[in-house]
């Protein structure tokens, strides 16, 4: 007998995260459980209250990924309740606009987007049951194509989550002290952040590949493409972009369809892997 599936989505009170919860609730069916998480109790409660009353049970839980201990605490709770987890979407993100000063936001930005991602991986990947999925919502910007070659080795050679965290901390410090430009770092901080997210997936996947594939587990980064949201609209013309619900569909397909081993440890967009390194 198959255990009812358990899913968790971070950053799930709006936009893509909320759409992922809605899609998972619909696809998992009445036996499933989906945890809708966020860092604001009122918004979590409101999002849960707005869920359709059909499909999987949706439960709200507080999770501020910037809190160094929060992911581990919640993983302990879910482990006790269910014995494991089947699907995790790491979607929590701190968004920045064109008028934000990178030096002023860097610490919080990296605490959420990067250290928050690696904390979530450390806490929940060990809980994955056979056939499980752990997907980090990243971006097609998260490849070495978008980084100066002199910086490639910082992430290409990172062999552990600790090493990725070390490189993120060095980049954060360089932005805060003003030396980043001289070090060839791009001014758009979203680029190194997304590259570091993908590097974290690659590093952990390299350690776990054989055993995960034997157990049917997928660990990957995923790009949802351009989404029509107010934040994206600050940077680009998103009038023709997908809605959050539309953008969620290929991510849900990746999570719920049979495992393709070619996706393991990679950045996937619309079902296809994106090259990590530039062509020789």
C-alpha positions, 0 to 999 in steps of 0.5 A: 500500500502506497503512503499518501503523499506529503508535499511542502512549498516555501514562499507559498502565500502568493504568486508562483508558490501559491499556484504550486500549492493549488496545483499540488492539492488538485493533483495529489487528491484527497489522500495527500497533504500539502504544506503551505509555508511563509514567514507571516502568520496572517498571510499563511492563514489567509492563503490556506483559507482561500484554497479550494475545498477539494483535493489534498488537505492544505495545512499552513506552517510558519517558515522563515528560511532566513531563520537559521534554525527554522527549516530544521525545526519544521523538518522535525515536525513533518518527520514526526507527523508523516515519517518523511516527505515526498515533494518539496519546492524551495520557492522562497525568495526576497525580491529586489527592484531597480531602485534598491541599493545592493549593498543595503539589501545583500545580507537579507537577500542572501539569507533568504535566497541562498543560505535559505535554500541550502538550509532547506536542502540540509533539512528536507532532502534527508526526509525524502521518501523513495520516489521523492522530489526536491526542486529548487526554483531558480532561473535560466540566469543560474548558469555559468554563461552569465558569469565572467569566466574568472569567477566560474571556478568559485561555483563550478568547483564547489563540492559541498553545500558548505563550499557553496555557502562560503562562496556566497558569503565572499560575494556578499561581503564583496558587494557590501564593501564595494569591491565586487565590481573590481572582482568582475561580479555582475551588478545585477545581484540576481545572477550570482544568487541564481548561479549559487542556487544551481551550484548548491543543487549540483554539489549535493546531487554529486554526493547523492546521485547513485543512491537517489537514482536507485530510490527514484529520487529527483534533486534538481533546480527548475526555471519557471520562465518569465512570470507576469508578476508586479516584481518582474514588471519592475524590470521587464515588460511582462505583459505577454508572460505566463501567469503564476498558474500557467508557469506552475504547470511544467514544474508540477509535471516535473515533480509528478511525472516519472523520473528522467535521470537526465534531469538529476542534479541539473537546471531544468526549464520546460522539461529540458536541461540547460547547460551549466557551462558555456560550450567550449 
